[in-house]
Amino acid sequence: MDPQRRKVRVAIFSVLSNTTLVTMKLFVGLLIGSVSIISEAIHSGVDLLAAIIALFSVKTSSIPADSRHPFGHGKIENISGTIEALLIFIAAVWIIIEAMKKLMHPEPIETIGWGVGVMLISAAINMIVSTMLFKVGRETDSIALQADAWHLRTDVYTSIGVMVSLGLIWMSQWIFPGTDFFWLDPVAAMGVALLIIKAAYNLTVQSAKDLMDVNLPGDEIERIRRCILEHGSVVRGFHDLRTRKAGHFRFVEFHLKVDPHMSVMNSHGITKILKKKIKEQFPGTTVTIHVEPCDRNCVDKCIEGCLLPDDQRRPIGR
């Protein structure tokens, strides 16, 4: 299946599953009076909003470049991930405030079995959906889908935490009748909020870094360097290698040093081969190469990428 269609289909599936979970958790949380389950419903509500944003971003990010957006629309995925992270922070603060109110004024929880059951179902569904999102997100290099996957994987852990706390309250009613363990519910809710905040922080860092046009990861830059070095017989060196990423699109540019007597046609042929090799390593990459004549007078910025033997270099500018 076409990668774009796979991204859209799994994003739609995430929206549908989150809609179901929000409805289930909110109904059961209000039914039994559990703030931890209601907090989980809010968490899933944020996940639903994030899934909708992810769906919009994966549909929009692949729109081809146009006159207004000459570098394409890839950064929509990074903006999506950053917005999702901010929404998580807001939800976590609300959960902590409500949990503290409940901790100061504990209330009994009725029909705890319903709460345990809905948390078990939630954890199972989110584990399946997040695994799908991770798989497609990594295969298509979609930051929006991976952000959505982290949302749901965090929900798996928090659902298990709430389920355990409700289970302990349930068991305590049998083992220690008359003892109040209802404080475990708001404590679990605050634990959920702290996990959500950590996930939001990680997601913010991951999504926002590409908005600042940071370099590609070191291993990817090294693979690009190797593509250039393979042409050492006709290429005398390179410098000013710059890289960045927008969504799943990569941008690579550098200056290529060649024999000053090489024809324009031959130098153009070399750049075509280099671009092809880099794009084979990273599909969807935009590669810009500026060809320069090499007169063997090596300035500082040329030294690192110089492919000439040491005895043929004439270092200057030091």
C-alpha positions as CSV (number, residue, x, y, z in Angstrom):
1,M,0.0,0.0,0.0
2,D,1.1,3.6,-0.7
3,P,2.9,5.0,2.4
4,Q,0.6,8.1,2.5
5,R,-2.5,5.9,2.4
6,R,-1.1,3.8,5.3
7,K,-0.5,6.9,7.3
8,V,-4.0,8.2,6.8
9,R,-5.7,4.8,7.5
10,V,-3.8,4.2,10.8
11,A,-4.5,7.9,11.9
12,I,-8.2,7.4,11.2
13,F,-8.1,4.1,13.2
14,S,-6.5,6.0,16.1
15,V,-9.3,8.6,16.1
16,L,-12.0,5.9,16.2
17,S,-10.4,4.0,19.0
18,N,-9.9,7.1,21.1
19,T,-13.5,8.2,20.6
20,T,-14.6,4.8,22.0
21,L,-12.3,5.0,25.0
22,V,-13.3,8.5,25.9
23,T,-16.9,7.6,26.0
24,M,-16.3,4.4,28.0
25,K,-14.1,6.0,30.6
26,L,-16.2,9.1,31.1
27,F,-19.4,7.0,31.5
28,V,-17.8,4.6,34.1
29,G,-15.8,7.3,35.9
30,L,-19.0,9.4,36.5
31,L,-21.0,6.2,37.3
32,I,-18.7,5.1,40.1
33,G,-17.3,8.5,41.1
34,S,-13.6,7.8,40.4
35,V,-11.4,10.8,39.8
36,S,-8.6,8.6,38.5
37,I,-10.9,7.2,35.8
38,I,-12.3,10.6,35.0
39,S,-8.7,11.8,34.7
40,E,-8.0,8.9,32.4
41,A,-11.1,10.0,30.3
42,I,-9.5,13.5,30.0
43,H,-6.2,11.9,29.1
44,S,-8.0,9.9,26.4
45,G,-9.8,13.1,25.3
46,V,-6.4,14.8,24.8
47,D,-5.3,11.7,22.9
48,L,-8.4,12.0,20.7
49,L,-7.6,15.7,20.0
50,A,-4.0,14.7,19.3
51,A,-5.2,11.9,16.9
52,I,-7.4,14.4,15.0
53,I,-4.4,16.8,14.7
54,A,-2.2,13.9,13.6
55,L,-4.7,12.9,11.0
56,F,-4.9,16.5,9.7
57,S,-1.1,16.8,9.7
58,V,-0.3,13.6,7.8
59,K,-2.9,14.5,5.2
60,T,-1.5,18.0,4.8
61,S,2.3,17.4,5.2
62,S,2.6,15.4,1.9
63,I,1.1,18.2,-0.2
64,P,3.7,19.1,-2.8
65,A,5.7,22.3,-2.6
66,D,4.0,25.4,-4.1
67,S,4.8,29.0,-4.8
68,R,4.0,30.0,-1.2
69,H,5.7,27.0,0.4
70,P,8.7,26.3,-1.8
71,F,10.1,23.9,0.9
72,G,6.9,21.9,1.1
73,H,4.5,21.4,4.1
74,G,6.5,18.9,6.1
75,K,6.8,21.1,9.2
76,I,3.1,20.8,9.8
77,E,3.9,17.4,11.4
78,N,6.3,19.1,13.8
79,I,3.8,21.8,14.6
80,S,1.3,19.1,15.3
81,G,3.5,17.3,17.7
82,T,4.3,20.5,19.6
83,I,0.6,21.4,19.9
84,E,-0.1,17.9,21.1
85,A,2.5,18.2,23.8
86,L,1.1,21.5,25.1
87,L,-2.3,20.0,25.3
88,I,-0.9,17.2,27.4
89,F,0.6,19.7,29.8
90,I,-2.7,21.5,30.2
91,A,-4.6,18.2,30.8
92,A,-2.0,17.1,33.4
93,V,-2.3,20.3,35.4
94,W,-6.1,19.9,35.5
95,I,-5.8,16.3,36.7
96,I,-3.5,17.3,39.5
97,I,-5.8,20.1,40.7
98,E,-8.9,17.8,40.7
99,A,-6.9,15.0,42.4
100,M,-5.7,17.3,45.2
101,K,-9.3,18.4,45.8
102,K,-10.4,14.7,46.0
103,L,-7.4,13.9,48.3
104,M,-8.5,16.6,50.8
105,H,-12.1,15.4,50.6
106,P,-12.1,11.7,49.8
107,E,-15.3,10.2,48.6
108,P,-16.3,6.5,48.5
109,I,-16.1,4.7,45.1
110,E,-19.0,2.5,44.1
111,T,-18.9,-0.6,41.8
112,I,-15.1,-0.6,41.6
113,G,-15.2,-3.7,39.3
114,W,-16.5,-1.5,36.5
115,G,-13.5,0.7,36.8
116,V,-11.0,-2.2,36.8
117,G,-12.7,-3.6,33.7
118,V,-12.7,-0.4,31.7
119,M,-9.1,0.2,32.5
120,L,-8.2,-3.3,31.4
121,I,-10.0,-2.8,28.1
122,S,-8.4,0.6,27.6
123,A,-4.9,-0.7,28.2
124,A,-5.4,-3.6,25.7
125,I,-6.9,-1.4,23.0
126,N,-4.2,1.3,23.3
127,M,-1.4,-1.2,23.3
128,I,-2.7,-2.6,19.9
129,V,-3.3,0.8,18.4
130,S,0.0,2.4,19.6
131,T,1.9,-0.6,18.3
132,M,0.4,0.0,14.8
133,L,1.1,3.7,15.0
134,F,4.7,3.1,16.0
135,K,5.2,0.6,13.1
136,V,3.7,2.8,10.4
137,G,5.2,6.0,11.9
138,R,8.7,4.6,11.9
139,E,8.4,3.0,8.5
140,T,7.1,6.3,6.9
141,D,9.2,8.6,9.2
142,S,6.1,10.4,10.4
143,I,6.7,12.4,13.6
144,A,3.0,13.1,13.9
145,L,2.1,9.3,14.0
146,Q,5.0,8.6,16.4
147,A,3.8,11.4,18.7
148,D,0.3,9.9,18.6
149,A,1.7,6.5,19.4
150,W,3.5,7.9,22.4
151,H,0.3,9.4,23.6
152,L,-1.4,6.0,23.5
153,R,1.5,4.1,25.0
154,T,1.6,6.5,27.9
155,D,-2.2,5.8,28.3
156,V,-1.4,2.1,28.5
157,Y,0.9,2.6,31.5
158,T,-1.5,5.1,33.2
159,S,-4.5,2.8,32.7
160,I,-2.6,0.0,34.3
161,G,-1.7,2.3,37.3
162,V,-5.3,3.3,37.8
163,M,-6.4,-0.3,37.4
164,V,-3.9,-1.4,40.1
165,S,-5.0,1.4,42.5
166,L,-8.7,0.5,42.1
167,G,-7.8,-3.1,42.5
168,L,-6.1,-2.4,45.8
169,I,-9.1,-0.4,47.1
170,W,-11.4,-3.3,46.0
171,M,-9.2,-5.8,47.9
172,S,-8.9,-3.6,51.0
173,Q,-12.6,-3.6,51.4
174,W,-12.5,-7.4,51.8
175,I,-9.3,-7.7,53.8
176,F,-9.7,-4.6,56.0
177,P,-13.4,-3.8,56.1
178,G,-14.3,-0.4,57.4
179,T,-10.8,1.0,56.6
180,D,-10.7,4.0,54.2
181,F,-8.3,3.4,51.3
182,F,-10.2,5.7,48.9
183,W,-7.2,8.1,49.0
184,L,-5.4,5.7,46.7
185,D,-7.7,6.9,43.8
186,P,-6.5,10.6,43.7
187,V,-2.9,9.5,44.4
188,A,-3.1,7.3,41.3
189,A,-4.6,10.2,39.4
190,M,-1.6,12.4,40.4
191,G,0.7,9.6,39.3
192,V,-1.0,9.5,36.0
193,A,-0.5,13.3,35.6
194,L,3.2,13.1,36.4
195,L,3.7,10.4,33.7
196,I,1.7,12.5,31.3
197,I,4.0,15.5,32.0
198,K,7.1,13.5,31.3
199,A,5.7,12.2,28.0
200,A,4.7,15.8,27.1
201,Y,8.2,17.0,27.8
202,N,9.8,14.3,25.7
203,L,7.3,14.9,22.9
204,T,8.0,18.7,23.0
205,V,11.8,18.1,22.6
206,Q,11.3,15.6,19.8
207,S,8.8,17.7,17.8
208,A,10.2,21.2,18.4
209,K,13.8,20.6,17.6
210,D,13.1,20.3,13.8
211,L,11.3,23.6,14.0
212,M,14.6,25.1,14.9
213,D,16.3,23.4,11.9
214,V,18.7,21.4,13.9
215,N,21.1,19.0,12.0
216,L,20.1,15.5,11.1
217,P,21.2,12.8,13.6
218,G,25.0,12.1,13.6
219,D,24.6,8.6,12.0
220,E,22.5,10.1,9.1
221,I,25.1,12.8,8.5
222,E,27.8,10.1,8.5
223,R,25.9,8.2,5.8
224,I,25.7,11.3,3.7
225,R,29.5,11.9,4.1
226,R,30.2,8.3,3.0
227,C,28.1,8.9,-0.2
228,I,30.4,11.9,-1.0
229,L,33.6,10.1,0.0
230,E,32.9,7.3,-2.4
231,H,33.6,9.7,-5.3
232,G,37.0,10.7,-4.0
233,S,38.6,9.9,-7.4
234,V,36.8,12.8,-9.1
235,V,35.8,14.9,-6.1
236,R,38.6,16.9,-4.4
237,G,36.6,17.8,-1.3
238,F,33.5,19.3,0.2
239,H,32.5,21.8,2.9
240,D,29.6,23.7,4.5
241,L,27.5,20.5,4.8
242,R,24.2,21.6,6.2
243,T,21.2,19.4,7.0
244,R,17.7,19.8,8.4
245,K,14.4,18.0,8.6
246,A,10.7,19.1,8.2
247,G,8.3,16.3,9.1
248,H,9.5,13.3,7.1
249,F,11.3,15.4,4.5
250,R,15.1,16.0,4.7
251,F,17.1,18.8,3.3
252,V,20.8,18.4,2.5
253,E,23.1,21.0,1.0
254,F,26.9,21.3,0.6
255,H,29.7,22.8,-1.6
256,L,31.6,20.3,-3.8
257,K,35.2,20.9,-4.8
258,V,36.2,19.6,-8.2
259,D,39.0,20.0,-10.8
260,P,38.8,23.6,-12.1
261,H,39.3,22.4,-15.6
262,M,36.3,19.9,-15.4
263,S,33.6,20.7,-17.9
264,V,30.2,21.9,-16.7
265,M,28.6,18.8,-18.1
266,N,30.9,16.5,-16.2
267,S,30.5,18.4,-12.9
268,H,26.7,18.4,-13.4
269,G,26.9,14.6,-13.9
270,I,28.7,14.1,-10.6
271,T,26.1,16.1,-8.7
272,K,23.3,14.0,-10.3
273,I,25.0,10.8,-9.2
274,L,25.5,12.1,-5.7
275,K,21.9,13.3,-5.4
276,K,20.7,9.9,-6.5
277,K,22.8,8.1,-3.9
278,I,21.7,10.3,-1.1
279,K,18.1,9.9,-2.0
280,E,18.5,6.2,-2.1
281,Q,19.7,6.4,1.5
282,F,16.9,8.8,2.5
283,P,13.9,8.9,0.1
284,G,12.2,12.2,-0.2
285,T,15.3,14.2,0.5
286,T,16.0,17.5,-1.3
287,V,19.7,17.8,-2.1
288,T,21.3,21.1,-3.2
289,I,25.0,21.0,-4.3
290,H,27.1,24.0,-5.2
291,V,30.0,23.1,-7.4
292,E,33.3,25.0,-6.9
293,P,36.7,24.8,-8.5
294,C,39.5,23.5,-6.4
295,D,42.9,25.2,-6.9
296,R,44.5,23.1,-4.1
297,N,44.7,26.2,-1.8
298,C,42.9,24.8,1.2
299,V,41.2,27.4,3.5
300,D,40.2,26.3,7.0
301,K,36.7,25.3,6.2
302,C,37.9,23.0,3.4
303,I,40.4,21.0,5.5
304,E,37.9,18.6,7.1
305,G,36.3,17.6,3.9
306,C,39.5,17.7,1.7
307,L,40.0,14.5,-0.3
308,L,43.4,15.4,-1.7
309,P,46.6,13.7,-0.5
310,D,48.5,15.7,2.1
311,D,51.4,16.4,-0.3
312,Q,49.0,18.1,-2.8
313,R,47.4,20.5,-0.3
314,R,48.5,24.1,0.1
315,P,46.8,25.2,3.4
316,I,46.2,28.9,3.7
317,G,44.4,31.2,6.1
318,R,45.9,29.8,9.2
